[in-house]
Amino acid sequence: MCAALETYFARSLGFALLALGLIVIILSGVLPLDTSSDEASSDGTTPSPYASAAVLISMLHHASTAFYCYGWFAWTRETGYLLGCVGSAIFATFALYCIMFASDKAMTSRYHKFDQSTSGFPFKNSQSYRAKKKAL
């Protein structure tokens, strides 16, 4: 049986994780807060200004959770901690990937909408901007 204090802390941690997940979803722009932002951008590709901050906070949380779970796994050798460590490490790695590469401004043509930064090595690149420009 768990003590009342342990039950309280477990429920508090659960609610804190739910709140963190909701904050990440709202601040990343996946869940719009109002309809005026949809009308302002007709293409719908305008990113939320808080997206990178929300992903950074989520990455720090998952990295620290992975470290904590690994510490408990090394101490107790229980499989649940190892699974938690692997899951949190995967989420932290994906968030780090998004921070590093998702906000990258690609060299996209305004008129043709082709990516100009593609290369043809080692295969011929039929989607390159220069080939499309020559065809026009």
N, C-alpha and C positions, 0 to 999 in steps of 0.2 A: 504494500500500500504506500502511496505517496503522501507525503505530508501536505498540509494546506499551503505552506509557503512554496513548495516545489510545484504544485498545481498552478498557483498564481503566476509564478515565473514562466512556466511553460505556456500558459495562455497569453501572457503578456508578450512573449517572444513571437508567438503565432500571429497575434494582432499586429505587432511591429513589422513582421515580414509581409503581411497582407498590405499594410499601409505603404511600405517601401515599393512593393510591386505596383500598387495603384499610382503612386507618385511617378514612377518611371514611365508607366503607360501614358499618363496625362501629359507630363512634361516633354516626352519625346514627340508628341504631335500625332500619335496614332489615334487617340480619342479626342476629337475637337471639342472645345469648351463652348463655342458659340457658332452660329451659322454665318456670321458676317465675314469670318476669315475665308470661308469657302467661296463667297461671292467676290471677294477682293482678288483672289487668284483664280483665273478661269482654267488654267492648266492643272491645278492641284498639286504641283510639284514644289511649292514653296516649303522649305523645311522649317520646323519650329525653332525659334531662337534658343530654346532650352534643351534641345535634343542632345547636344554633345555633353552638357553638364549632367543630364540625367543618366546618360550611358556611362560617364565617368564615375558617378556615385555608385551605380550598379556594379561596375567593374571592381571598384574598391571593396564593396561589400562581398562580392563572390570570391575575390582573391583572399580576403581575410578569413572568410568561412572555410575555404579550401585549406588554408594553413592551419586553422583551428582543428578541423576534422582530421587532418593528417597527424597533428600532434596527439589527438586522442587515439587514433588508430595505432600509432607507434607505441603508445602506453598500454592499451588494452588488447590490441590485435582483434578487434571486432569488425566484422565485414561491413556493417552498416556505416561506420565512420569512413571506411575506404570508399564506399559507393558515394557518400556525400562529398568526399574530397574530390573524386573524379568528376562528379556532376558540376560542382561549383567551379572546378578548374576549367571545364569545358565552357561554361558560361562566361567566366572571366576572360578566357582566351578569345572567345567570339566578340566580347565587348571591346577588348583591346584592338582586335582587327577592325572593328567598326570605327573606333576612335582614330586609328591610323589612316584608314583608306576611304571611309564613307564620306568624309567632307572634302575629298580631293576634287578640285575643280578641273575637270577634263577640258582639253582643248577641243571644244565642239564648235563647228561652224554655225553661224547664226542662220544662214540661208538654207543650207542643205541638211543640217542636223546630223552630220557625220563626225565621228571622232577623228581628229587630225593627228593624234598621238600614237596611232597604231603603226606597227612596223611589219615588214614582210619577211623577217628572218624566222626560221629557215624555210618557210613555205611562202608561196605567193599569196598576198593578201588581196582578195577581190573586194573587200569592203572598205579599202582605204579611201581617204578623201581625194587624193591625187588621181586615182584611177577613175573615180566617179566624176571628177571635174573634167578630165580629158574626154569622157564619154558624152558629156553635155556639150 
